[in-house]
Amino acid sequence: MNLQGIGMTSQRMRTRMVERLRAEGIRDERVLAALGTVPRHVFVEPALAHRAYEDTALPLMLGQTISQPFVVARMIELLLAGRAGLGKVLEVGAGCGYQAAVLAMLSKDVYAVERIAPLLARARDNLRQLRLTGVRLKHADGNFGLPEAAPFDTITLAAAAQRAPQTLLDQLSVGGRLILPLGTDRSQVLALIERGADGFVETRFDAVRFVPLLPGVE
C-alpha cells in the first residue's frame, strides 16, 4: 500500500480533511496536526480507501467501525484542553489502530486493548506499516483496563457504556481524564470524567453514536 497516498488518498485530501475539521470547530492545532499526519486510508478497508478522508465512520470487519475524524478529533481535543499533553494513555477499543496512531502523534506512551483478536492483528499490522512501535497493544477485555500498566493520565473508550467502568476509573491517575460515549444504543453523549484529589467530576458534551462496550474476548 502507498502510505503517502495518491489521488483520493493523497496528502492533499488529508489537508482538506483538516480544513473541514477546523471549520467544524476543532481548534487545537496539536490535534489537527496529528490527524493531518496519520494516513487514514491505511486503516480502512481497501475497497473504501477512496472514502478515507470523508468525515464519516466507515465499516470494518466483524461489524466494527472506524470512527469519523471529527469525533476522534473532538475526543482528543477535550482530553487535551488546558493540559500540556496527554501523558500516559490507555485506549480501550483499539479497533483498526487509527485512533491509537493519532494518539501516538501526541504521546510517547500509548497502550491500547482490543477484545477481537483478528481486529487487533489488523491494528498491529497497520501500526507496523507506519513504524509506530511506541504503541503497545494487548488482546484483552477493555472493561478491565490494563492494570499492569496503570495508572494512566488519559483513558479513552471507543465503545459506549451506560456508566464508566469502575475498574477504569480506579486506573486513572489523580489529575487524569477519561472520555467515553455514555448511554444506550439509542442515545449517547461524550462524557469527560476528571479525577481530582476528592473524587470524580463528570462533564457531558456532544451527542455521538458508538458500538457498545462488550465483555469478554473473541
C-alpha positions, 0 to 999 in steps of 0.5 A: 500500500502507498502510505503517502497516498495518491489521488483520493488518498493523497496528502492533499485530501488529508489537508482538506480533511483538516480544513473541514475539521477546523471549520467544524470547530476543532481548534487545537492545532496539536490535534489537527496536526496529528490527524493531518499526519496519520494516513487514514486510508491505511486503516480502512478497508481497501475497497473504501480507501477512496472514502478515507478522508470523508468525515464519516465512520466507515465499516470494518470487519466483524461489524466494527467501525472506524470512527469519523475524524471529527469525533476522534478529533473532538475526543482528543481535543477535550482530553487535551484542553488546558493540559500540556499533553496527554501523558500516559494513555490507555485506549480501550477499543483499539479497533483498526489502530487509527485512533491509537496512531493519532494518539501516538502523534501526541504521546510517547506512551500509548497502550491500547486493548482490543477484545477481537483478536483478528481486529487487533492483528489488523491494528498491529499490522497497520501500526507496523506499516507506519513504524509506530512501535511506541504503541503497545497493544494487548488482546484483552477485555477493555472493561478491565483496563490494563492494570499492569500498566496503570495508572494512566493520565488519559483513558479513552473508550471507543465503545459506549457504556451506560456508566464508566467502568469502575475498574477504569476509573480506579486506573486513572491517575489523580489529575487524569481524564477519561472520555467515553460515549455514555448511554444506550444504543439509542442515545449517547453523549461524550462524557469527560470524567476528571479525577481530582484529589476528592473524587470524580467530576463528570462533564457531558458534551456532544451527542455521538453514536458508538458500538457498545462496550462488550465483555469478554474476548473473541 
